[in-house]
Amino acid sequence: MQKCILDSTTKIVVNVIEIDDGVEWNLSEGTEFAPQHDGNMFDTWDGTQFVAPVVETVLEEDMNTVAGTIPNVIG
């Protein structure tokens, strides 16, 4: 059985484990099991469902622009 472990404060999935039914698992302080277990790492539990994190796509042109703004400190 898959179980999702949440950070108790942020409700972000910090680990997904596979354990047998009925097996006792001692959670670290500050963590808790999610009520549902179909989430993935870094998902957030919103109280009803898991919400995947927003992933931004960076285009190559944007990377070149950002790289051009970083000063060259190698001397």
N, CA, C and O atoms as a Maestro MAE file, in Angstrom:
{
 s_m_m2io_version
 :::
 2.0.0
}

f_m_ct {
 s_m_title
 :::
 protein
 m_atom[300] {
  # First column is atom index #
  i_m_mmod_type
  r_m_x_coord
  r_m_y_coord
  r_m_z_coord
  i_m_residue_number
  s_m_chain_name
  s_m_pdb_residue_name
  s_m_pdb_atom_name
  i_m_atomic_number
  :::
  1 25 0.832 -1.170 0.000 1 A "MET " " N  " 7
  2 3 0.000 0.000 0.000 1 A "MET " " CA " 6
  3 2 0.887 1.248 0.000 1 A "MET " " C  " 6
  4 15 1.838 1.342 0.776 1 A "MET " " O  " 8
  5 25 0.570 2.189 -0.866 2 A "GLN " " N  " 7
  6 3 1.293 3.459 -0.916 2 A "GLN " " CA " 6
  7 2 0.722 4.398 0.134 2 A "GLN " " C  " 6
  8 15 -0.494 4.470 0.313 2 A "GLN " " O  " 8
  9 25 1.598 5.118 0.828 3 A "LYS " " N  " 7
  10 3 1.169 6.132 1.795 3 A "LYS " " CA " 6
  11 2 1.974 7.395 1.549 3 A "LYS " " C  " 6
  12 15 3.176 7.349 1.288 3 A "LYS " " O  " 8
  13 25 1.286 8.518 1.639 4 A "CYS " " N  " 7
  14 3 1.923 9.825 1.474 4 A "CYS " " CA " 6
  15 2 2.150 10.444 2.846 4 A "CYS " " C  " 6
  16 15 1.249 10.481 3.684 4 A "CYS " " O  " 8
  17 25 3.363 10.928 3.061 5 A "ILE " " N  " 7
  18 3 3.705 11.580 4.319 5 A "ILE " " CA " 6
  19 2 3.792 13.080 4.059 5 A "ILE " " C  " 6
  20 15 4.490 13.530 3.150 5 A "ILE " " O  " 8
  21 25 3.065 13.845 4.880 6 A "LEU " " N  " 7
  22 3 3.000 15.291 4.737 6 A "LEU " " CA " 6
  23 2 3.828 15.992 5.799 6 A "LEU " " C  " 6
  24 15 3.966 15.498 6.918 6 A "LEU " " O  " 8
  25 25 4.380 17.148 5.443 7 A "ASP " " N  " 7
  26 3 4.889 18.079 6.440 7 A "ASP " " CA " 6
  27 2 3.647 18.605 7.163 7 A "ASP " " C  " 6
  28 15 2.722 19.091 6.511 7 A "ASP " " O  " 8
  29 25 3.607 18.518 8.482 8 A "SER " " N  " 7
  30 3 2.408 18.889 9.236 8 A "SER " " CA " 6
  31 2 2.044 20.363 9.106 8 A "SER " " C  " 6
  32 15 0.874 20.720 9.240 8 A "SER " " O  " 8
  33 25 3.012 21.212 8.850 9 A "THR " " N  " 7
  34 3 2.753 22.650 8.746 9 A "THR " " CA " 6
  35 2 2.352 23.052 7.336 9 A "THR " " C  " 6
  36 15 1.330 23.712 7.147 9 A "THR " " O  " 8
  37 25 3.148 22.661 6.343 10 A "THR " " N  " 7
  38 3 2.911 23.106 4.964 10 A "THR " " CA " 6
  39 2 1.942 22.218 4.203 10 A "THR " " C  " 6
  40 15 1.377 22.634 3.192 10 A "THR " " O  " 8
  41 25 1.745 20.989 4.687 11 A "LYS " " N  " 7
  42 3 0.899 19.974 4.029 11 A "LYS " " CA " 6
  43 2 1.449 19.565 2.662 11 A "LYS " " C  " 6
  44 15 0.694 19.131 1.792 11 A "LYS " " O  " 8
  45 25 2.757 19.703 2.474 12 A "ILE " " N  " 7
  46 3 3.435 19.269 1.252 12 A "ILE " " CA " 6
  47 2 3.905 17.834 1.447 12 A "ILE " " C  " 6
  48 15 4.410 17.480 2.512 12 A "ILE " " O  " 8
  49 25 3.737 17.005 0.412 13 A "VAL " " N  " 7
  50 3 4.189 15.613 0.477 13 A "VAL " " CA " 6
  51 2 5.725 15.601 0.513 13 A "VAL " " C  " 6
  52 15 6.385 16.063 -0.417 13 A "VAL " " O  " 8
  53 25 6.268 15.066 1.599 14 A "VAL " " N  " 7
  54 3 7.718 15.001 1.767 14 A "VAL " " CA " 6
  55 2 8.268 13.605 1.519 14 A "VAL " " C  " 6
  56 15 9.478 13.418 1.394 14 A "VAL " " O  " 8
  57 25 7.356 12.613 1.450 15 A "ASN " " N  " 7
  58 3 7.796 11.257 1.158 15 A "ASN " " CA " 6
  59 2 6.587 10.428 0.743 15 A "ASN " " C  " 6
  60 15 5.469 10.657 1.207 15 A "ASN " " O  " 8
  61 25 6.827 9.478 -0.125 16 A "VAL " " N  " 7
  62 3 5.815 8.501 -0.522 16 A "VAL " " CA " 6
  63 2 6.443 7.135 -0.272 16 A "VAL " " C  " 6
  64 15 7.502 6.818 -0.814 16 A "VAL " " O  " 8
  65 25 5.778 6.333 0.553 17 A "ILE " " N  " 7
  66 3 6.341 5.043 0.934 17 A "ILE " " CA " 6
  67 2 5.395 3.923 0.527 17 A "ILE " " C  " 6
  68 15 4.208 4.149 0.289 17 A "ILE " " O  " 8
  69 25 5.926 2.738 0.453 18 A "GLU " " N  " 7
  70 3 5.156 1.529 0.160 18 A "GLU " " CA " 6
  71 2 5.305 0.618 1.372 18 A "GLU " " C  " 6
  72 15 6.402 0.143 1.666 18 A "GLU " " O  " 8
  73 25 4.191 0.373 2.082 19 A "ILE " " N  " 7
  74 3 4.232 -0.518 3.244 19 A "ILE " " CA " 6
  75 2 3.048 -1.481 3.179 19 A "ILE " " C  " 6
  76 15 2.033 -1.200 2.542 19 A "ILE " " O  " 8
  77 25 3.199 -2.613 3.846 20 A "ASP " " N  " 7
  78 3 2.137 -3.620 3.904 20 A "ASP " " CA " 6
  79 2 1.033 -3.146 4.837 20 A "ASP " " C  " 6
  80 15 1.299 -2.438 5.808 20 A "ASP " " O  " 8
  81 25 -0.214 -3.538 4.545 21 A "ASP " " N  " 7
  82 3 -1.344 -3.236 5.420 21 A "ASP " " CA " 6
  83 2 -1.064 -3.735 6.822 21 A "ASP " " C  " 6
  84 15 -0.541 -4.835 7.001 21 A "ASP " " O  " 8
  85 25 -1.409 -2.933 7.815 22 A "GLY " " N  " 7
  86 3 -1.262 -3.332 9.206 22 A "GLY " " CA " 6
  87 2 0.115 -3.101 9.803 22 A "GLY " " C  " 6
  88 15 0.303 -3.281 11.006 22 A "GLY " " O  " 8
  89 25 1.082 -2.707 8.984 23 A "VAL " " N  " 7
  90 3 2.430 -2.460 9.498 23 A "VAL " " CA " 6
  91 2 2.454 -1.107 10.206 23 A "VAL " " C  " 6
  92 15 1.969 -0.109 9.672 23 A "VAL " " O  " 8
  93 25 3.019 -1.085 11.406 24 A "GLU " " N  " 7
  94 3 3.168 0.161 12.159 24 A "GLU " " CA " 6
  95 2 4.324 0.975 11.576 24 A "GLU " " C  " 6
  96 15 5.366 0.414 11.236 24 A "GLU " " O  " 8
  97 25 4.148 2.278 11.459 25 A "TRP " " N  " 7
  98 3 5.192 3.147 10.935 25 A "TRP " " CA " 6
  99 2 5.289 4.351 11.848 25 A "TRP " " C  " 6
  100 15 4.307 5.074 12.021 25 A "TRP " " O  " 8
  101 25 6.449 4.579 12.433 26 A "ASN " " N  " 7
  102 3 6.653 5.721 13.311 26 A "ASN " " CA " 6
  103 2 7.073 6.922 12.475 26 A "ASN " " C  " 6
  104 15 8.130 6.918 11.845 26 A "ASN " " O  " 8
  105 25 6.238 7.935 12.480 27 A "LEU " " N  " 7
  106 3 6.522 9.144 11.713 27 A "LEU " " CA " 6
  107 2 7.447 10.065 12.492 27 A "LEU " " C  " 6
  108 15 7.419 10.102 13.722 27 A "LEU " " O  " 8
  109 25 8.260 10.803 11.763 28 A "SER " " N  " 7
  110 3 9.124 11.804 12.370 28 A "SER " " CA " 6
  111 2 8.269 12.946 12.907 28 A "SER " " C  " 6
  112 15 7.171 13.199 12.411 28 A "SER " " O  " 8
  113 25 8.782 13.632 13.923 29 A "GLU " " N  " 7
  114 3 8.071 14.793 14.457 29 A "GLU " " CA " 6
  115 2 7.864 15.820 13.346 29 A "GLU " " C  " 6
  116 15 8.775 16.077 12.558 29 A "GLU " " O  " 8
  117 25 6.687 16.398 13.283 30 A "GLY " " N  " 7
  118 3 6.390 17.398 12.266 30 A "GLY " " CA " 6
  119 2 5.853 16.826 10.970 30 A "GLY " " C  " 6
  120 15 5.673 17.554 9.994 30 A "GLY " " O  " 8
  121 25 5.590 15.504 10.954 31 A "THR " " N  " 7
  122 3 5.016 14.872 9.760 31 A "THR " " CA " 6
  123 2 3.756 14.107 10.138 31 A "THR " " C  " 6
  124 15 3.526 13.793 11.306 31 A "THR " " O  " 8
  125 25 2.951 13.817 9.133 32 A "GLU " " N  " 7
  126 3 1.708 13.065 9.335 32 A "GLU " " CA " 6
  127 2 1.345 12.356 8.045 32 A "GLU " " C  " 6
  128 15 1.796 12.734 6.964 32 A "GLU " " O  " 8
  129 25 0.520 11.319 8.172 33 A "PHE " " N  " 7
  130 3 0.013 10.648 6.982 33 A "PHE " " CA " 6
  131 2 -1.089 11.503 6.367 33 A "PHE " " C  " 6
  132 15 -1.877 12.123 7.081 33 A "PHE " " O  " 8
  133 25 -1.139 11.531 5.046 34 A "ALA " " N  " 7
  134 3 -2.226 12.205 4.338 34 A "ALA " " CA " 6
  135 2 -3.474 11.343 4.425 34 A "ALA " " C  " 6
  136 15 -3.370 10.121 4.527 34 A "ALA " " O  " 8
  137 25 -4.660 11.959 4.387 35 A "PRO " " N  " 7
  138 3 -5.893 11.180 4.421 35 A "PRO " " CA " 6
  139 2 -6.076 10.298 3.181 35 A "PRO " " C  " 6
  140 15 -6.718 9.250 3.251 35 A "PRO " " O  " 8
  141 25 -5.513 10.724 2.055 36 A "GLN " " N  " 7
  142 3 -5.519 9.930 0.834 36 A "GLN " " CA " 6
  143 2 -4.070 9.637 0.480 36 A "GLN " " C  " 6
  144 15 -3.157 10.313 0.952 36 A "GLN " " O  " 8
  145 25 -3.867 8.620 -0.356 37 A "HIS " " N  " 7
  146 3 -2.496 8.212 -0.626 37 A "HIS " " CA " 6
  147 2 -2.196 8.087 -2.112 37 A "HIS " " C  " 6
  148 15 -1.415 7.229 -2.525 37 A "HIS " " O  " 8
  149 25 -2.816 8.943 -2.908 38 A "ASP " " N  " 7
  150 3 -2.567 8.924 -4.347 38 A "ASP " " CA " 6
  151 2 -1.773 10.142 -4.802 38 A "ASP " " C  " 6
  152 15 -1.802 10.504 -5.978 38 A "ASP " " O  " 8
  153 25 -1.067 10.772 -3.873 39 A "GLY " " N  " 7
  154 3 -0.273 11.958 -4.198 39 A "GLY " " CA " 6
  155 2 1.136 11.607 -4.630 39 A "GLY " " C  " 6
  156 15 1.538 10.443 -4.624 39 A "GLY " " O  " 8
  157 25 1.871 12.628 -5.001 40 A "ASN " " N  " 7
  158 3 3.264 12.500 -5.435 40 A "ASN " " CA " 6
  159 2 4.132 13.465 -4.633 40 A "ASN " " C  " 6
  160 15 3.627 14.391 -3.999 40 A "ASN " " O  " 8
  161 25 5.433 13.238 -4.669 41 A "MET " " N  " 7
  162 3 6.364 14.135 -3.987 41 A "MET " " CA " 6
  163 2 6.087 15.579 -4.399 41 A "MET " " C  " 6
  164 15 5.853 15.873 -5.571 41 A "MET " " O  " 8
  165 25 6.118 16.466 -3.415 42 A "PHE " " N  " 7
  166 3 5.968 17.919 -3.560 42 A "PHE " " CA " 6
  167 2 4.539 18.367 -3.856 42 A "PHE " " C  " 6
  168 15 4.298 19.567 -3.979 42 A "PHE " " O  " 8
  169 25 3.569 17.428 -3.976 43 A "ASP " " N  " 7
  170 3 2.168 17.835 -4.058 43 A "ASP " " CA " 6
  171 2 1.777 18.467 -2.725 43 A "ASP " " C  " 6
  172 15 2.408 18.210 -1.700 43 A "ASP " " O  " 8
  173 25 0.737 19.293 -2.744 44 A "THR " " N  " 7
  174 3 0.199 19.895 -1.525 44 A "THR " " CA " 6
  175 2 -1.196 19.339 -1.275 44 A "THR " " C  " 6
  176 15 -2.013 19.262 -2.192 44 A "THR " " O  " 8
  177 25 -1.467 18.951 -0.028 45 A "TRP " " N  " 7
  178 3 -2.792 18.497 0.361 45 A "TRP " " CA " 6
  179 2 -3.599 19.733 0.735 45 A "TRP " " C  " 6
  180 15 -3.234 20.456 1.662 45 A "TRP " " O  " 8
  181 25 -4.706 19.985 0.011 46 A "ASP " " N  " 7
  182 3 -5.496 21.197 0.266 46 A "ASP " " CA " 6
  183 2 -6.690 20.949 1.186 46 A "ASP " " C  " 6
  184 15 -7.550 21.816 1.337 46 A "ASP " " O  " 8
  185 25 -6.743 19.781 1.793 47 A "GLY " " N  " 7
  186 3 -7.839 19.430 2.674 47 A "GLY " " CA " 6
  187 2 -8.864 18.532 2.006 47 A "GLY " " C  " 6
  188 15 -9.679 17.898 2.676 47 A "GLY " " O  " 8
  189 25 -8.819 18.480 0.677 48 A "THR " " N  " 7
  190 3 -9.741 17.655 -0.092 48 A "THR " " CA " 6
  191 2 -9.027 16.778 -1.102 48 A "THR " " C  " 6
  192 15 -9.424 15.638 -1.344 48 A "THR " " O  " 8
  193 25 -7.961 17.325 -1.695 49 A "GLN " " N  " 7
  194 3 -7.237 16.606 -2.747 49 A "GLN " " CA " 6
  195 2 -5.793 17.082 -2.799 49 A "GLN " " C  " 6
  196 15 -5.426 18.081 -2.181 49 A "GLN " " O  " 8
  197 25 -4.981 16.343 -3.552 50 A "PHE " " N  " 7
  198 3 -3.600 16.749 -3.776 50 A "PHE " " CA " 6
  199 2 -3.549 17.732 -4.949 50 A "PHE " " C  " 6
  200 15 -4.249 17.571 -5.948 50 A "PHE " " O  " 8
  201 25 -2.710 18.741 -4.799 51 A "VAL " " N  " 7
  202 3 -2.518 19.732 -5.852 51 A "VAL " " CA " 6
  203 2 -1.041 19.688 -6.241 51 A "VAL " " C  " 6
  204 15 -0.160 19.859 -5.398 51 A "VAL " " O  " 8
  205 25 -0.782 19.456 -7.525 52 A "ALA " " N  " 7
  206 3 0.599 19.376 -8.024 52 A "ALA " " CA " 6
  207 2 1.233 20.770 -8.003 52 A "ALA " " C  " 6
  208 15 0.542 21.770 -8.202 52 A "ALA " " O  " 8
  209 25 2.543 20.836 -7.764 53 A "PRO " " N  " 7
  210 3 3.213 22.129 -7.783 53 A "PRO " " CA " 6
  211 2 3.220 22.721 -9.192 53 A "PRO " " C  " 6
  212 15 3.188 21.994 -10.185 53 A "PRO " " O  " 8
  213 25 3.261 24.034 -9.260 54 A "VAL " " N  " 7
  214 3 3.334 24.721 -10.551 54 A "VAL " " CA " 6
  215 2 4.777 24.642 -11.041 54 A "VAL " " C  " 6
  216 15 5.712 24.996 -10.321 54 A "VAL " " O  " 8
  217 25 4.940 24.180 -12.255 55 A "VAL " " N  " 7
  218 3 6.269 24.071 -12.848 55 A "VAL " " CA " 6
  219 2 6.338 25.054 -14.009 55 A "VAL " " C  " 6
  220 15 5.536 24.992 -14.940 55 A "VAL " " O  " 8
  221 25 7.299 25.954 -13.941 56 A "GLU " " N  " 7
  222 3 7.456 26.935 -15.004 56 A "GLU " " CA " 6
  223 2 8.439 26.423 -16.043 56 A "GLU " " C  " 6
  224 15 9.454 25.811 -15.711 56 A "GLU " " O  " 8
  225 25 8.126 26.679 -17.287 57 A "THR " " N  " 7
  226 3 9.015 26.322 -18.373 57 A "THR " " CA " 6
  227 2 9.851 27.543 -18.722 57 A "THR " " C  " 6
  228 15 9.313 28.627 -18.946 57 A "THR " " O  " 8
  229 25 11.149 27.368 -18.768 58 A "VAL " " N  " 7
  230 3 12.051 28.463 -19.123 58 A "VAL " " CA " 6
  231 2 12.569 28.204 -20.532 58 A "VAL " " C  " 6
  232 15 13.180 27.171 -20.806 58 A "VAL " " O  " 8
  233 25 12.317 29.145 -21.405 59 A "LEU " " N  " 7
  234 3 12.776 29.017 -22.779 59 A "LEU " " CA " 6
  235 2 14.260 29.308 -22.873 59 A "LEU " " C  " 6
  236 15 14.807 30.040 -22.048 59 A "LEU " " O  " 8
  237 25 14.912 28.743 -23.871 60 A "GLU " " N  " 7
  238 3 16.350 28.927 -24.037 60 A "GLU " " CA " 6
  239 2 16.705 30.404 -24.178 60 A "GLU " " C  " 6
  240 15 17.729 30.849 -23.662 60 A "GLU " " O  " 8
  241 25 15.856 31.169 -24.881 61 A "GLU " " N  " 7
  242 3 16.134 32.609 -25.034 61 A "GLU " " CA " 6
  243 2 16.143 33.299 -23.674 61 A "GLU " " C  " 6
  244 15 16.969 34.177 -23.422 61 A "GLU " " O  " 8
  245 25 15.222 32.898 -22.800 62 A "ASP " " N  " 7
  246 3 15.172 33.488 -21.468 62 A "ASP " " CA " 6
  247 2 16.410 33.118 -20.666 62 A "ASP " " C  " 6
  248 15 16.924 33.945 -19.913 62 A "ASP " " O  " 8
  249 25 16.897 31.900 -20.813 63 A "MET " " N  " 7
  250 3 18.104 31.476 -20.105 63 A "MET " " CA " 6
  251 2 19.291 32.321 -20.540 63 A "MET " " C  " 6
  252 15 20.118 32.704 -19.713 63 A "MET " " O  " 8
  253 25 19.381 32.613 -21.833 64 A "ASN " " N  " 7
  254 3 20.479 33.439 -22.332 64 A "ASN " " CA " 6
  255 2 20.389 34.856 -21.785 64 A "ASN " " C  " 6
  256 15 21.413 35.466 -21.478 64 A "ASN " " O  " 8
  257 25 19.181 35.384 -21.659 65 A "THR " " N  " 7
  258 3 18.994 36.721 -21.102 65 A "THR " " CA " 6
  259 2 19.424 36.751 -19.646 65 A "THR " " C  " 6
  260 15 20.133 37.665 -19.225 65 A "THR " " O  " 8
  261 25 18.998 35.752 -18.871 66 A "VAL " " N  " 7
  262 3 19.369 35.692 -17.458 66 A "VAL " " CA " 6
  263 2 20.870 35.503 -17.326 66 A "VAL " " C  " 6
  264 15 21.499 36.164 -16.500 66 A "VAL " " O  " 8
  265 25 21.456 34.623 -18.114 67 A "ALA " " N  " 7
  266 3 22.894 34.373 -18.032 67 A "ALA " " CA " 6
  267 2 23.678 35.633 -18.369 67 A "ALA " " C  " 6
  268 15 24.754 35.856 -17.813 67 A "ALA " " O  " 8
  269 25 23.158 36.457 -19.266 68 A "GLY " " N  " 7
  270 3 23.854 37.688 -19.637 68 A "GLY " " CA " 6
  271 2 23.837 38.735 -18.547 68 A "GLY " " C  " 6
  272 15 24.631 39.675 -18.595 68 A "GLY " " O  " 8
  273 25 22.952 38.604 -17.557 69 A "THR " " N  " 7
  274 3 22.869 39.583 -16.472 69 A "THR " " CA " 6
  275 2 23.737 39.206 -15.286 69 A "THR " " C  " 6
  276 15 23.899 40.006 -14.364 69 A "THR " " O  " 8
  277 25 24.295 38.011 -15.289 70 A "ILE " " N  " 7
  278 3 25.131 37.564 -14.176 70 A "ILE " " CA " 6
  279 2 26.561 38.019 -14.443 70 A "ILE " " C  " 6
  280 15 27.142 37.679 -15.474 70 A "ILE " " O  " 8
  281 25 27.130 38.788 -13.514 71 A "PRO " " N  " 7
  282 3 28.499 39.267 -13.744 71 A "PRO " " CA " 6
  283 2 29.520 38.133 -13.738 71 A "PRO " " C  " 6
  284 15 29.374 37.167 -12.989 71 A "PRO " " O  " 8
  285 25 30.524 38.245 -14.548 72 A "ASN " " N  " 7
  286 3 31.595 37.275 -14.619 72 A "ASN " " CA " 6
  287 2 32.604 37.624 -13.529 72 A "ASN " " C  " 6
  288 15 33.304 38.632 -13.626 72 A "ASN " " O  " 8
  289 25 32.679 36.790 -12.493 73 A "VAL " " N  " 7
  290 3 33.569 37.085 -11.365 73 A "VAL " " CA " 6
  291 2 34.838 36.255 -11.388 73 A "VAL " " C  " 6
  292 15 35.650 36.332 -10.466 73 A "VAL " " O  " 8
  293 25 35.015 35.465 -12.432 74 A "ILE " " N  " 7
  294 3 36.219 34.658 -12.535 74 A "ILE " " CA " 6
  295 2 37.305 35.540 -13.131 74 A "ILE " " C  " 6
  296 15 37.123 36.122 -14.200 74 A "ILE " " O  " 8
  297 25 38.422 35.638 -12.445 75 A "GLY " " N  " 7
  298 3 39.444 36.567 -12.908 75 A "GLY " " CA " 6
  299 2 40.718 35.956 -13.326 75 A "GLY " " C  " 6
  300 15 41.639 36.666 -13.731 75 A "GLY " " O  " 8
  :::
 }
 m_bond[299] {
  # First column is bond index #
  i_m_from
  i_m_to
  i_m_order
  :::
  1 1 2 1
  2 2 3 1
  3 3 4 2
  4 3 5 1
  5 5 6 1
  6 6 7 1
  7 7 8 2
  8 7 9 1
  9 9 10 1
  10 10 11 1
  11 11 12 2
  12 11 13 1
  13 13 14 1
  14 14 15 1
  15 15 16 2
  16 15 17 1
  17 17 18 1
  18 18 19 1
  19 19 20 2
  20 19 21 1
  21 21 22 1
  22 22 23 1
  23 23 24 2
  24 23 25 1
  25 25 26 1
  26 26 27 1
  27 27 28 2
  28 27 29 1
  29 29 30 1
  30 30 31 1
  31 31 32 2
  32 31 33 1
  33 33 34 1
  34 34 35 1
  35 35 36 2
  36 35 37 1
  37 37 38 1
  38 38 39 1
  39 39 40 2
  40 39 41 1
  41 41 42 1
  42 42 43 1
  43 43 44 2
  44 43 45 1
  45 45 46 1
  46 46 47 1
  47 47 48 2
  48 47 49 1
  49 49 50 1
  50 50 51 1
  51 51 52 2
  52 51 53 1
  53 53 54 1
  54 54 55 1
  55 55 56 2
  56 55 57 1
  57 57 58 1
  58 58 59 1
  59 59 60 2
  60 59 61 1
  61 61 62 1
  62 62 63 1
  63 63 64 2
  64 63 65 1
  65 65 66 1
  66 66 67 1
  67 67 68 2
  68 67 69 1
  69 69 70 1
  70 70 71 1
  71 71 72 2
  72 71 73 1
  73 73 74 1
  74 74 75 1
  75 75 76 2
  76 75 77 1
  77 77 78 1
  78 78 79 1
  79 79 80 2
  80 79 81 1
  81 81 82 1
  82 82 83 1
  83 83 84 2
  84 83 85 1
  85 85 86 1
  86 86 87 1
  87 87 88 2
  88 87 89 1
  89 89 90 1
  90 90 91 1
  91 91 92 2
  92 91 93 1
  93 93 94 1
  94 94 95 1
  95 95 96 2
  96 95 97 1
  97 97 98 1
  98 98 99 1
  99 99 100 2
  100 99 101 1
  101 101 102 1
  102 102 103 1
  103 103 104 2
  104 103 105 1
  105 105 106 1
  106 106 107 1
  107 107 108 2
  108 107 109 1
  109 109 110 1
  110 110 111 1
  111 111 112 2
  112 111 113 1
  113 113 114 1
  114 114 115 1
  115 115 116 2
  116 115 117 1
  117 117 118 1
  118 118 119 1
  119 119 120 2
  120 119 121 1
  121 121 122 1
  122 122 123 1
  123 123 124 2
  124 123 125 1
  125 125 126 1
  126 126 127 1
  127 127 128 2
  128 127 129 1
  129 129 130 1
  130 130 131 1
  131 131 132 2
  132 131 133 1
  133 133 134 1
  134 134 135 1
  135 135 136 2
  136 135 137 1
  137 137 138 1
  138 138 139 1
  139 139 140 2
  140 139 141 1
  141 141 142 1
  142 142 143 1
  143 143 144 2
  144 143 145 1
  145 145 146 1
  146 146 147 1
  147 147 148 2
  148 147 149 1
  149 149 150 1
  150 150 151 1
  151 151 152 2
  152 151 153 1
  153 153 154 1
  154 154 155 1
  155 155 156 2
  156 155 157 1
  157 157 158 1
  158 158 159 1
  159 159 160 2
  160 159 161 1
  161 161 162 1
  162 162 163 1
  163 163 164 2
  164 163 165 1
  165 165 166 1
  166 166 167 1
  167 167 168 2
  168 167 169 1
  169 169 170 1
  170 170 171 1
  171 171 172 2
  172 171 173 1
  173 173 174 1
  174 174 175 1
  175 175 176 2
  176 175 177 1
  177 177 178 1
  178 178 179 1
  179 179 180 2
  180 179 181 1
  181 181 182 1
  182 182 183 1
  183 183 184 2
  184 183 185 1
  185 185 186 1
  186 186 187 1
  187 187 188 2
  188 187 189 1
  189 189 190 1
  190 190 191 1
  191 191 192 2
  192 191 193 1
  193 193 194 1
  194 194 195 1
  195 195 196 2
  196 195 197 1
  197 197 198 1
  198 198 199 1
  199 199 200 2
  200 199 201 1
  201 201 202 1
  202 202 203 1
  203 203 204 2
  204 203 205 1
  205 205 206 1
  206 206 207 1
  207 207 208 2
  208 207 209 1
  209 209 210 1
  210 210 211 1
  211 211 212 2
  212 211 213 1
  213 213 214 1
  214 214 215 1
  215 215 216 2
  216 215 217 1
  217 217 218 1
  218 218 219 1
  219 219 220 2
  220 219 221 1
  221 221 222 1
  222 222 223 1
  223 223 224 2
  224 223 225 1
  225 225 226 1
  226 226 227 1
  227 227 228 2
  228 227 229 1
  229 229 230 1
  230 230 231 1
  231 231 232 2
  232 231 233 1
  233 233 234 1
  234 234 235 1
  235 235 236 2
  236 235 237 1
  237 237 238 1
  238 238 239 1
  239 239 240 2
  240 239 241 1
  241 241 242 1
  242 242 243 1
  243 243 244 2
  244 243 245 1
  245 245 246 1
  246 246 247 1
  247 247 248 2
  248 247 249 1
  249 249 250 1
  250 250 251 1
  251 251 252 2
  252 251 253 1
  253 253 254 1
  254 254 255 1
  255 255 256 2
  256 255 257 1
  257 257 258 1
  258 258 259 1
  259 259 260 2
  260 259 261 1
  261 261 262 1
  262 262 263 1
  263 263 264 2
  264 263 265 1
  265 265 266 1
  266 266 267 1
  267 267 268 2
  268 267 269 1
  269 269 270 1
  270 270 271 1
  271 271 272 2
  272 271 273 1
  273 273 274 1
  274 274 275 1
  275 275 276 2
  276 275 277 1
  277 277 278 1
  278 278 279 1
  279 279 280 2
  280 279 281 1
  281 281 282 1
  282 282 283 1
  283 283 284 2
  284 283 285 1
  285 285 286 1
  286 286 287 1
  287 287 288 2
  288 287 289 1
  289 289 290 1
  290 290 291 1
  291 291 292 2
  292 291 293 1
  293 293 294 1
  294 294 295 1
  295 295 296 2
  296 295 297 1
  297 297 298 1
  298 298 299 1
  299 299 300 2
  :::
 }
}
